[in-house]
Every structure is written in structure tokens, then in C-alpha cells.
């Protein structure tokens, strides 16, 4: 079992290029099912979740060519005998596997997809996905851990108002509506940048899609017949993670290959805490911050502060003067990193959905265990500022979503290695 060994107190100095977004790539890979011709994706992060999704697409019958060095993936769906099954073994490790449901159902009129797995951060049910697909005319039942969906005469456009905002359900509904007859109107949608990127890709496939606030209108069409090229947007969660690393222990850290407008909420939050950040159009510079201020935040759907940066921000709060608060509004079980941070000396109390972080705390290296993707990187951040050495176990969680994490930190003078 691989581990990360970190020796703390080494100032970060250098430049980090931010990778393509995992959370944008996964639904776009599912959307490639909708093309009848070639799809070429650039700026793809070479992380575990992407390879798992590619295995699933291969199983379905899509031809795939991976160019790792160029970060390019080419896909071709010209298989007459497509497999409309997504088995448990390929869906169990990540939530995004369920996104093939909408694409398969709208194109092939049936699909059998395992109920998904993924991080242990809450129930994250697929109820809203199924709610949307039923509104489009799908007959759905759940049997033996599988979603069995059918639309013998094809899906038909409908007006769908989501009871609550869901990124995955919005994506699945978009994919399903792409091939549905007539017009579909989605209301109370998620509007994350990754969804905008998916819409940009679907437009290149020939889809007619209009966004207005949390309303998305899709005019159903036949499936993409022309070759499609698309460059994936940058990973805003990776950018936010390194932004926090720079705030914690950066002498001067530069992040490039980003769009600063997309991460305005994250930048504004850190600036309120006193972090010294200089904005450029496609890069950020984080300079040494001597005194951090306390802050209260609530995680919210985009454009609010993202739940995927909550654990990382909590580490920064341990170094701020006074009591900071985080209210976790998205997932009910997303404080699993707290016991591990306490082992390192952090003073944190949880009451209901709110974490109270008492700062400033002196952290000490310890052996800790990752429980999910974002929790694991928070322990790496804690290790960077802790006295002595920190050992992070179960780093396969990290490998699901962070590309070359230790290499990027090593180039900026961090003492971190995989063992």
C-alpha cells in the first residue's frame, strides 16, 4: 500500500501548472456516447477516475486511444453492437459512472447501470437523476443493485424542475435531453463551470442549448455526426487546493493555466482571511502571509464556496487567529478528516452541521489516514505546515483526482515523497 511521507515547515516557492478538470472530463466522456463520429479531448487529467471511466466506455463498446504525454484522449463510437450495461465492478469506485445512464437511454432506448459508489462522504442518492429521466418518459426500476431503464419509443422533451440543486442530476438530464424528441426545459439546475463545459461540448456535437440563470433549455436532435474537438477547462478544485497551500506556507507560489473569474469565490474568501494574492487573467501569485484572520463560511452550490474545498480551507483556518466556522450544507458526512487533523493538534469541534476551528494551532506530524479524495489532500496540506514528519495512508483516494500531486509540490521545494 503506497503512502506519502511529508517533512513539514518547507516554504513553497515556484510555479504550478493546473491540470484539466476531472469533474468536467467525466460527464464529457459519458457524452461521447452521443457522437456517431470521432471525439478528441485535450487537457485531460491522467488520474484514476478518468481511467475507470475509460474502462467503462471500452466495456460499452467505444474505441479509445490515450496519448498520456499530450493529455489527449480520442474516442470513436462506431460499434453497431453497443453494450448498454454498466457493471458494478466499473461503477463501484466513482459516482460519475451513473452518467452513462442518460446517454445510453436516449441513444439506445435502454440501459442497465449499477447503482454508483465513490467517496464515503454521504448518501448522495440518484433519486434526482431518476426523477428527471422519468419526466422524459423513461420506465425505471431498481433490481439487484442495478437501475434498469427503458424508453421503447424514445425519450420525449419535458419541463423538469429539480426539487434541489444537483450537479450529477443536471448532467444526466442534459445528456438524456440531447436525444429526446422536442424541447426540454430544466429548472433549478446546477450551474457549475463543469456543467458549462459539458454544454459547450454538447453544442459542438450539434446540440441547441440555451442557459439563463438556473434555467437550461435543450432542443433535442439526432446524434453528432461530425468529428468533435474539445479542450477541457482547468480544475478549479486543484487550483483552490494549491492556492490554500500557498497561503499556508508559500514564499511565492504562482498558479498558471487558470481562469481567475471562475474561482472568484475562493479568491475572495482567502483575501478576507488576509492572504496576499495578486490576480492576473490566467494566473495567480500567492505571497507569504504573516497573519491570517478568522472567517465564517457556508458551503453552497456554485457560485458559492465549494464543498470540495471545505477540508482544505479548514486546515488554513487552524492557522488563523480566533474561532472560524464552516457550515457544511452540501454533504452530511463531510467532516471525516476532522479526527485525523485533531491527531495532528488541530482544535476543532463539530456541532450539527457546523465545524468550529480554534486558531492558531501548532500542528505536529503524525501517521494519518485518508478517508476520501478531498479529505486526503487536507492531510497533505496539514503535513506541509506541521512539525516533524507526517505519513498519509490510503493515498489511492488522492490518486483518483489529483494529477502528479507530489511532483508538483516537489518542484516548489516541498519535502514530500511516495513510499
Residue, then its C-alpha position, 0 to 999 in steps of 0.5 A: x500500500x503506497x503512502x506519502x511521507x511529508x517533512x513539514x515547515x518547507x516554504x513553497x516557492x515556484x510555479x504550478x501548472x493546473x491540470x484539466x478538470x476531472x469533474x468536467x472530463x467525466x460527464x464529457x466522456x459519458x457524452x461521447x456516447x452521443x457522437x456517431x463520429x470521432x471525439x478528441x479531448x485535450x487537457x485531460x487529467x491522467x488520474x484514476x477516475x478518468x481511467x475507470x471511466x475509460x474502462x467503462x466506455x471500452x466495456x460499452x463498446x467505444x474505441x479509445x486511444x490515450x496519448x498520456x504525454x499530450x493529455x489527449x484522449x480520442x474516442x470513436x463510437x462506431x460499434x453497431x453492437x453497443x453494450x448498454x450495461x454498466x457493471x458494478x465492478x466499473x461503477x463501484x469506485x466513482x459516482x460519475x459512472x451513473x452518467x452513462x445512464x442518460x446517454x445510453x437511454x436516449x441513444x439506445x432506448x435502454x440501459x442497465x447501470x449499477x447503482x454508483x459508489x465513490x467517496x464515503x462522504x454521504x448518501x448522495x442518492x440518484x433519486x434526482x437523476x431518476x426523477x428527471x429521466x422519468x419526466x422524459x418518459x423513461x420506465x425505471x426500476x431498481x433490481x439487484x443493485x442495478x437501475x434498469x431503464x427503458x424508453x421503447x419509443x424514445x425519450x420525449x422533451x419535458x419541463x423538469x424542475x429539480x426539487x434541489x440543486x444537483x450537479x450529477x442530476x443536471x448532467x444526466x438530464x442534459x445528456x438524456x435531453x440531447x436525444x429526446x424528441x422536442x424541447x426540454x426545459x430544466x429548472x433549478x439546475x446546477x450551474x457549475x463551470x463543469x456543467x458549462x463545459x459539458x454544454x459547450x461540448x454538447x453544442x459542438x456535437x450539434x446540440x441547441x442549448x440555451x442557459x439563463x440563470x438556473x434555467x437550461x433549455x435543450x432542443x433535442x436532435x439526432x446524434x453528432x455526426x461530425x468529428x468533435x474537438x474539445x479542450x477541457x477547462x482547468x480544475x478549479x478544485x486543484x487550483x483552490x487546493x494549491x492556492x490554500x497551500x500557498x497561503x499556508x506556507x508559500x514564499x511565492x507560489x504562482x498558479x498558471x493555466x487558470x481562469x481567475x473569474x471562475x474561482x472568484x469565490x475562493x479568491x475572495x474568501x482567502x483575501x478576507x482571511x488576509x492572504x496576499x494574492x495578486x490576480x492576473x487573467x490566467x494566473x495567480x501569485x500567492x505571497x507569504x502571509x504573516x497573519x491570517x484572520x478568522x472567517x465564517x463560511x457556508x458551503x453552497x452550490x456554485x457560485x458559492x464556496x465549494x464543498x470540495x474545498x471545505x477540508x482544505x480551507x479548514x486546515x488554513x483556518x487552524x492557522x488563523x487567529x480566533x474561532x472560524x466556522x464552516x457550515x457544511x450544507x452540501x454533504x452530511x458526512x463531510x467532516x471525516x478528516x476532522x479526527x485525523x487533523x485533531x491527531x495532528x493538534x488541530x482544535x476543532x469541534x463539530x456541532x450539527x452541521x457546523x465545524x468550529x476551528x480554534x486558531x492558531x494551532x501548532x500542528x505536529x506530524x503524525x501517521x494519518x489516514x485518508x478517508x476520501x479524495x478531498x479529505x486526503x489532500x487536507x492531510x497533505x496540506x496539514x503535513x506541509x505546515x506541521x512539525x516533524x514528519x507526517x505519513x498519509x495512508x490510503x493515498x489511492x483516494x488522492x490518486x483518483x483526482x489529483x494529477x502528479x500531486x507530489x511532483x508538483x509540490x516537489x518542484x516548489x521545494x516541498x519535502x514530500x515523497x511516495x513510499 
